[in-house]
């Protein structure tokens, strides 16, 4: 069966249109693939940055906890020393008062 020349021209035109459409779809696909790749790279980069920030935050937090505990211990030790000094001062004050009383009685 032979197609008429006009029919062949129509078929050729339709096939050319299909080829053009497929080529356009292929270009669109490649553009989308490139866009996806770029977005995936950005996502991995941001994910890595977040992981580094989280690690840095955790490290600083742990260091702060250690510092706070050290400072609390230091405060506790200083309170103990202050109480000891206050007791000693009270004993000295009592002793000074006793000596003054003895001096007053002698006069």
VEXDREN-2710 file (C-alpha; in Angstrom, 1 decimal):
% VEXDREN-2710
k/r/px/py/pz
1/UNK/0.0/0.0/0.0
2/UNK/1.4/3.3/-1.1
3/UNK/0.5/6.5/0.6
4/UNK/-0.1/9.5/-1.4
5/UNK/2.5/12.2/-1.5
6/UNK/0.4/14.5/0.6
7/UNK/-0.2/11.9/3.2
8/UNK/3.5/11.2/3.4
9/UNK/4.2/14.9/3.8
10/UNK/1.7/15.0/6.6
11/UNK/3.2/11.9/8.3
12/UNK/6.7/13.4/8.0
13/UNK/5.4/16.7/9.5
14/UNK/3.8/14.8/12.4
15/UNK/6.9/12.8/13.0
16/UNK/9.1/15.9/13.0
17/UNK/6.7/17.5/15.5
18/UNK/7.0/14.4/17.7
19/UNK/10.8/14.5/17.4
20/UNK/10.8/18.2/18.3
21/UNK/8.5/17.6/21.3
22/UNK/10.6/14.7/22.5
23/UNK/13.8/16.8/22.2
24/UNK/12.1/19.6/24.2
25/UNK/11.1/17.1/26.9
26/UNK/14.6/15.7/26.9
27/UNK/16.0/19.3/27.4
28/UNK/13.4/19.9/30.2
29/UNK/14.4/16.6/31.8
30/UNK/18.1/17.5/31.7
31/UNK/17.4/20.9/33.2
32/UNK/15.3/19.4/35.9
33/UNK/18.0/16.8/36.6
34/UNK/20.6/19.6/36.9
35/UNK/18.3/21.5/39.2
36/UNK/17.8/18.5/41.3
37/UNK/21.5/17.9/41.5
38/UNK/22.1/21.5/42.6
39/UNK/19.4/21.3/45.2
40/UNK/20.8/18.0/46.5
41/UNK/24.3/19.6/46.8
42/UNK/22.9/22.6/48.7
43/UNK/20.9/20.3/51.0
44/UNK/24.1/18.3/51.8
45/UNK/26.0/21.4/52.4
46/UNK/23.4/22.9/54.7
47/UNK/23.1/19.5/56.4
48/UNK/26.9/19.4/57.0
49/UNK/26.9/23.0/58.3
50/UNK/24.1/22.1/60.7
51/UNK/25.9/19.0/61.9
52/UNK/29.0/21.1/62.5
53/UNK/27.0/23.8/64.4
54/UNK/25.3/21.1/66.5
55/UNK/28.7/19.5/67.3
56/UNK/30.1/23.0/68.2
57/UNK/27.1/23.8/70.3
58/UNK/27.3/20.4/72.2
59/UNK/31.0/20.9/72.8
60/UNK/30.5/24.5/74.1
61/UNK/27.5/23.3/76.2
62/UNK/29.7/20.5/77.8
63/UNK/32.5/22.9/78.5
64/UNK/30.0/25.3/80.1
65/UNK/28.7/22.5/82.3
66/UNK/32.2/21.7/83.4
67/UNK/32.9/25.4/84.1
68/UNK/29.7/25.8/86.0
69/UNK/30.4/22.8/88.1
70/UNK/33.9/24.0/88.8
71/UNK/32.6/27.5/89.8
72/UNK/30.0/26.0/92.0
73/UNK/32.7/23.9/93.8
74/UNK/34.8/27.1/94.1
75/UNK/31.9/29.0/95.6
76/UNK/31.2/26.1/98.0
77/UNK/34.9/26.1/99.1
78/UNK/34.9/29.9/99.5
79/UNK/31.8/29.8/101.6
80/UNK/33.4/27.2/103.8
81/UNK/36.5/29.4/104.2
82/UNK/34.4/32.4/104.9
83/UNK/32.5/30.5/107.7
84/UNK/35.8/29.4/109.1
85/UNK/37.1/33.0/109.1
86/UNK/33.9/34.2/110.7
87/UNK/34.2/31.6/113.5
88/UNK/37.9/32.6/114.0
89/UNK/37.0/36.3/114.1
90/UNK/34.2/35.6/116.6
91/UNK/36.7/33.7/118.8
92/UNK/39.2/36.6/118.5
93/UNK/36.5/39.1/119.3
94/UNK/35.6/37.1/122.4
95/UNK/39.2/36.8/123.4
96/UNK/39.7/40.6/122.9
97/UNK/36.6/41.2/124.9
98/UNK/37.9/39.0/127.7
99/UNK/41.3/40.8/127.7
100/UNK/39.5/44.2/127.9
101/UNK/37.5/43.0/130.8
102/UNK/40.7/41.8/132.6
103/UNK/42.3/45.2/131.8
104/UNK/39.3/47.1/133.1
105/UNK/39.3/45.1/136.4
106/UNK/43.0/45.8/137.0
107/UNK/42.5/49.5/136.7
END
